Each structure stands twice: as structure tokens, then as C-alpha cells.
Amino acid sequence: MTAIKDKTIWLTGASSGIGLALAQQLAERGARLILTSRRPVQLEELRQSLANSESHQVLALDLSNPEQAKTDAQTALSGQTIDVLINNAGISQRSEALETDLAVYRRLMEIDYFGVIALNQVALPQMVKRQQGHIVTVASVAGKVGSKLRSGYSGAKFAVVGYMDCLRAEMAEHNVQVTSILPGFVNTQIAINALQADGNQQGHNDPEIESGISANTCAEGIINAIERNKAEAIIGKGLSALAPTLQRFFPTLVRRITAKRKA
Ligand SMILES: NC(=O)c1ccc[n+]([C@@H]2O[C@H](COP(=O)([O-])OP(=O)(O)OC[C@H]3O[C@@H](n4cnc5c(N)ncnc54)[C@H](OP(=O)(O)O)[C@@H]3O)[C@@H](O)[C@H]2O)c1
């Protein structure tokens, strides 16, 4: 059981959506938060609005440059104990593989894959030394099942799920917990911020995201998975949440469905 109260939790993607809801719920439960995203002003406003605001800190990082983010985080967090790192920051994609710039694939990999590894390399050495800690990554159902318009996003999320599986095997002897979160559709800014073929943002929501679960419900599921030290947790409703199980037992059916549906 990983308790939340009095733990120092480093949370990325705290400025919006699932991360914002996580920040509010974790603060309510007595965690000390290190709030990360690119936007320091939004993060500072958030910090001041949280329960026990003075116990939280802001650390602005741009994960599209993982090497720089790692160096900046190492400097800022030097000597600080981190009990839980939640790698939640991420961007998505809405474009066909045939049309998508290579730069879009690289940006998705930098933020959704290398960004996770970079921050884990900051947090893990002291967790291993203390023989305790918890690494959590918000991957996606898209990290288990491929569908249209997400070849770069799914590629990065499959990669991060594979990386987390290997990390879990290596961390078992060090008593460091490793949790992958696989949300289905969640109503956040993810589709609005998603990259199109030329790298511009889509700029509008998708119906399936709009009708997904709320960020608050998703955050509750993530906290539950952390407290129970789950290796993997699927959080969502409908087909998006069923997809990994269907893929495992009925792969041909899933191939038929994904070839027909837009998402
Ligand atoms: N919503 C869904 O349906 C869904 C489903 C499955 C998985 N997920 C995953 O859930 C996570 C959170 O997404 P969300 O749905 O809450 O989307 P969101 O509302 O768009 O939030 C994304 C967060 O990531 C941060 N971020 C984006 N680019 C960044 C960068 N270069 N460096 C640092 N931080 C960056 C953003 O902060 P700034 O803009 O302030 O930097 C923001 O806080 C993502 O990993 C996403 O892939 C979402």
C-alpha cells in the first residue's frame, strides 16, 4: 500500500486535465506536491489554490527537450526526497500516417517517451538508495491497441508501456513500485492540443473525448491504483476501456473494429 498523506509527489502535466484533477485530489489527501508543466504562471496560480498551498512547489520544465529537463530537474530537486513520481504530461495526435511529418513523430516521442525516461532518471537513483518509492506513468489504452490517426501517439505510448514493464522487473529487488495507467477517453484538452500532420494543434475537441469520463473520475482511479501498488490499471468506460481485453482475446475482431471506426 502506498499512502498519499505526507508523501512528496512530483506530478507532471499538473496545469491541465487529468494532472490538474490529480493535483487537487492529492493535495486534499495531504500530499506535498512538486507541480510540473511548461507554464510557471499557471502552476503558481494552481499552487496557491490548493489545500496546504505553502507545502507545494512549482518546477517548470519543457519535456520536448528531455536532456535539458533532466538537468534542470536535477539542479532544482537536488537533496530532496521524492516518494512518488507521476509522469502524466503528454500530447496526442490526430493525423494519418501517410501525411504526417517526421518531426511530429519525433515530438510525440520526446514528450511521451523520452520525457518519462529523463525524469525517472532524476527520481530513481534516490529511490533505489532508500529502497522505497513509486514510479507512475499515465500511458493510454492507445499503448495497448492501435487505431486510426494516432500512429505516432500509439507508438510512443506502446514504447512507454514496454519501458515501464522492463523497469518494473528491474525495480522489484529494490522495493520500488512501478505502475502504468491506461486511460480510455477522458474529457480534457488532449484533443484540442493534439498535433496534426504539419505539427499544428487540432484546436477543437473530439466527440469521443467530450463524452469520455471526467478528469476527476480518472484522477480517483489513478490514486486508487497508486494506493494499491497496481502494476497496470485501465481507467475508463465503454469500448475505449474494453479495448485492451478485447485485443487480447479477440484480436481479429479488434482489427475489424479499428479499420472501420475513426478512433
Ligand atoms: N484525455 C484522454 O482521453 C487521455 C487518454 C489516455 C491517456 N491520456 C494521457 O493523459 C495524460 C494527461 O493528458 P490530459 O488528457 O490531461 O491532456 P491535457 O489537458 O492536454 O494536459 C496535458 C498536460 O501535459 C503538459 N504538457 C504538454 N506538453 C508538455 C511539454 N512539452 N513539457 C511539459 N509538459 C507538457 C501540459 O502542460 P503545459 O501546456 O502547461 O506545458 C498539460 O498539463 C497524457 O499523458 C495523455 O496522453 C489522456
The ligand as an SDF file (V2000), in Angstrom:
LIG
                    3D

 48 52  0  0  0  0  0  0  0  0999 V2000
   -7.6310   12.6550  -22.2160 N   0  0  0  0  0  0  0  0  0  0  0  0
   -7.6120   11.4220  -22.6670 C   0  0  0  0  0  0  0  0  0  0  0  0
   -8.5730   10.9130  -23.3020 O   0  0  0  0  0  0  0  0  0  0  0  0
   -6.4040   10.5580  -22.3930 C   0  0  0  0  0  0  0  0  0  0  0  0
   -6.4980    9.1820  -22.6620 C   0  0  0  0  0  0  0  0  0  0  0  0
   -5.3920    8.3760  -22.4250 C   0  0  0  0  0  0  0  0  0  0  0  0
   -4.2270    8.9080  -21.9370 C   0  0  0  0  0  0  0  0  0  0  0  0
   -4.1520   10.2460  -21.6780 N   0  0  0  0  0  0  0  0  0  0  0  0
   -2.8740   10.7790  -21.1790 C   0  0  0  0  0  0  0  0  0  0  0  0
   -3.0970   11.5370  -20.0130 O   0  0  0  0  0  0  0  0  0  0  0  0
   -2.0340   12.4750  -19.8410 C   0  0  0  0  0  0  0  0  0  0  0  0
   -2.6090   13.8320  -19.4750 C   0  0  0  0  0  0  0  0  0  0  0  0
   -3.3270   14.3370  -20.5880 O   0  0  0  0  0  0  0  0  0  0  0  0
   -4.6940   15.1810  -20.4690 P   0  0  0  0  0  0  0  0  0  0  0  0
   -5.7400   14.3670  -21.0880 O   0  0  0  0  0  0  0  0  0  0  0  0
   -4.8810   15.6810  -19.1100 O   0  0  0  0  0  0  0  0  0  0  0  0
   -4.3630   16.3660  -21.5180 O   0  0  0  0  0  0  0  0  0  0  0  0
   -4.2020   17.9490  -21.3600 P   0  0  0  0  0  0  0  0  0  0  0  0
   -5.3960   18.5310  -20.7090 O   0  0  0  0  0  0  0  0  0  0  0  0
   -3.8520   18.4220  -22.7430 O   0  0  0  0  0  0  0  0  0  0  0  0
   -2.9360   18.1160  -20.4020 O   0  0  0  0  0  0  0  0  0  0  0  0
   -1.6350   17.8110  -20.8580 C   0  0  0  0  0  0  0  0  0  0  0  0
   -0.6180   18.2710  -19.8180 C   0  0  0  0  0  0  0  0  0  0  0  0
    0.7030   17.9640  -20.3200 O   0  0  0  0  0  0  0  0  0  0  0  0
    1.5220   19.1330  -20.2100 C   0  0  0  0  0  0  0  0  0  0  0  0
    2.4910   19.1880  -21.2990 N   0  0  0  0  0  0  0  0  0  0  0  0
    2.2370   19.1710  -22.6320 C   0  0  0  0  0  0  0  0  0  0  0  0
    3.3690   19.3260  -23.3330 N   0  0  0  0  0  0  0  0  0  0  0  0
    4.3710   19.4460  -22.4250 C   0  0  0  0  0  0  0  0  0  0  0  0
    5.7770   19.6600  -22.5110 C   0  0  0  0  0  0  0  0  0  0  0  0
    6.3870   19.8070  -23.6970 N   0  0  0  0  0  0  0  0  0  0  0  0
    6.5090   19.7370  -21.3710 N   0  0  0  0  0  0  0  0  0  0  0  0
    5.9010   19.6350  -20.1570 C   0  0  0  0  0  0  0  0  0  0  0  0
    4.5800   19.4490  -20.0040 N   0  0  0  0  0  0  0  0  0  0  0  0
    3.8270   19.3620  -21.1150 C   0  0  0  0  0  0  0  0  0  0  0  0
    0.5320   20.2980  -20.2930 C   0  0  0  0  0  0  0  0  0  0  0  0
    1.0490   21.4320  -19.6200 O   0  0  0  0  0  0  0  0  0  0  0  0
    1.5830   22.8000  -20.2820 P   0  0  0  0  0  0  0  0  0  0  0  0
    0.7920   23.0610  -21.5150 O   0  0  0  0  0  0  0  0  0  0  0  0
    1.3690   23.7980  -19.1820 O   0  0  0  0  0  0  0  0  0  0  0  0
    3.0380   22.5150  -20.5400 O   0  0  0  0  0  0  0  0  0  0  0  0
   -0.6730   19.7550  -19.5390 C   0  0  0  0  0  0  0  0  0  0  0  0
   -0.5130   19.9900  -18.1610 O   0  0  0  0  0  0  0  0  0  0  0  0
   -1.2410   12.4480  -21.1540 C   0  0  0  0  0  0  0  0  0  0  0  0
   -0.0660   11.6900  -20.9790 O   0  0  0  0  0  0  0  0  0  0  0  0
   -2.1900   11.7420  -22.1140 C   0  0  0  0  0  0  0  0  0  0  0  0
   -1.5070   11.0810  -23.1600 O   0  0  0  0  0  0  0  0  0  0  0  0
   -5.2020   11.0740  -21.8990 C   0  0  0  0  0  0  0  0  0  0  0  0
  1  2  1  0
  2  3  2  0
  2  4  1  0
  4  5  1  0
  4 48  2  0
  5  6  2  0
  6  7  1  0
  7  8  2  0
  8  9  1  0
  8 48  1  0
  9 10  1  0
  9 46  1  0
 10 11  1  0
 11 12  1  0
 11 44  1  0
 12 13  1  0
 13 14  1  0
 14 15  2  0
 14 16  1  0
 14 17  1  0
 17 18  1  0
 18 19  2  0
 18 20  1  0
 18 21  1  0
 21 22  1  0
 22 23  1  0
 23 24  1  0
 23 42  1  0
 24 25  1  0
 25 26  1  0
 25 36  1  0
 26 27  1  0
 26 35  1  0
 27 28  2  0
 28 29  1  0
 29 30  1  0
 29 35  2  0
 30 31  1  0
 30 32  2  0
 32 33  1  0
 33 34  2  0
 34 35  1  0
 36 37  1  0
 36 42  1  0
 37 38  1  0
 38 39  2  0
 38 40  1  0
 38 41  1  0
 42 43  1  0
 44 45  1  0
 44 46  1  0
 46 47  1  0
M  CHG  2   8   1  16  -1
M  END
$$$$
